[in-house]
């Protein structure tokens, strides 16, 4: 997910993080099969805002690289 540019999107495939973090992200709406799109980012590019299921969340690049998308 960290490779998405502003306006690009993909379908969440899986999250490669410890189960506790996966559970927390899923509570926020990052559920496999849902569309995720990249919105604006802070100056310097980190964190970036992502849209999923009608909500927006800021996420650091270090975590976002473990959220894997399919086209």
C-alpha positions in Angstrom: 0.0 0.0 0.0 2.9 2.4 0.6 3.6 2.5 -3.1 0.3 4.0 -4.0 0.4 7.5 -5.3 -2.3 10.1 -4.5 -5.5 9.0 -6.2 -4.5 5.4 -6.9 -6.3 2.5 -5.3 -6.2 -1.2 -4.9 -8.0 -4.1 -3.2 -6.7 -5.1 0.2 -5.2 -8.6 -0.1 -3.6 -9.2 3.3 -1.8 -7.6 6.2 1.6 -9.0 7.1 1.9 -7.7 10.7 1.6 -9.3 14.1 -1.9 -10.5 14.9 -2.6 -7.7 17.4 -1.8 -5.0 14.8 -3.8 -6.9 12.1 -6.8 -7.0 14.5 -6.5 -3.2 15.2 -6.3 -2.3 11.5 -9.3 -4.5 10.8 -11.3 -2.7 13.5 -10.5 0.5 11.7 -11.9 -0.9 8.4 -8.8 -2.4 6.7 -10.5 -5.6 5.8 -9.3 -7.9 3.0 -11.4 -7.4 -0.1 -12.2 -3.7 0.4 -10.8 -1.0 -1.8 -8.1 1.3 -0.4 -7.1 4.6 -2.0 -4.3 6.9 -1.3 -5.2 10.5 -0.4 -3.0 13.4 0.6 0.2 13.1 2.6 2.1 15.2 5.1 5.0 17.3 3.8 7.8 14.9 3.1 5.3 12.1 2.3 4.9 10.5 5.7 2.4 9.8 7.1 -0.1 9.5 4.2 -3.9 9.5 4.4 -5.7 6.4 3.1 -9.4 6.1 2.4 -11.2 2.8 3.1 -14.9 2.1 3.4 -15.8 5.8 3.6 -13.3 6.7 6.3 -9.8 8.3 6.2 -6.8 7.2 8.2 -3.3 8.5 8.4 -0.6 5.7 8.4 3.1 5.9 8.4 5.0 4.4 5.4 6.7 1.8 7.7 3.3 0.2 8.6 1.7 0.8 5.2 4.3 -1.3 3.4 3.0 -4.4 5.3 -0.6 -3.8 4.0 -0.6 -5.7 0.7 -2.9 -4.9 -2.2 -3.9 -6.5 -5.4 -4.7 -4.4 -8.5 
